[in-house]
């Protein structure tokens, strides 16, 4: 029988759990990195849609002679893509904007009885509404809260707000 010092036996016994813990930590960090990449990609896609809607609205509001057809194409693309990345509030805003701008175009005014000036004013008002409302409506979707490490006080406050949302009343 070989005589191995006790401290070597202890180190051998502790080596396996240490390696296991290191593997778990590395795995968690890789998952976290992948999760943050997905969140950032989602943020970039949403930002592209908001920028497209804003650019279409800016063309109508600020250009001297706006190209309504181009604005309709941009708004249509933004409306289609927004269905998959936003809630109904933003989708509704962009779709209504697209419809109002389409009515101001030649092809959209075929069946309209209102004057050209009225249709153009409707399109401009819709564009102003988009510029005014889209930032506030999109803010909850654009937050990247998971990237920020919360303090314990913030965590407890958030958990308490969730608890209160279930209808519990403080005594």
Phi, psi and omega in degrees: 000133181272146183257108178256133180302151184296324182293328176291319178297321179294316178298320177297320180291326182275344183294317182297310178296327179296316178296319178299316179295319179298320179296318179297317180297315179297317178299316178297316180295323176293319178298316181298318179296315179297320179296317179295325178294318178297317180296319179294319177298317178298318177301314181296321178295316179295319180296323178297321179293316180296318178297320179296315179296318178297318181296319178297318180293321179296323178300321183283319185282317191260341179283145178293314177234088185291147175269097184293325180298316179296319179296323178295318179298314180296315181294324178296314178298316179295321180294319180294313182289332182291335181300332184264348187238349182230172176276181185293335181296313180287320179301316180298316180299314183290320181293318177296320177299315179300316179296317180295321179289322179298324179295336180279349180276170178298313183288331181278345184263008184300314185261005182276144177259351180283160183286165179298321182294320179295318179295321179294320178294322176298316179296318180294320178295321177295320179295319177296322179296320178296312180298327183281320190260336191294325180295316181290320180292326184275347184304315179298330180281337186265353179294144177237060185297330184292345179278339183264134178276122182276152174281160178302324179296318177296320180297313179296321178298316179297316179297323179293321178296321177295317179299317180294332181291344178276001176097007176292139178251133176294147183257000000 
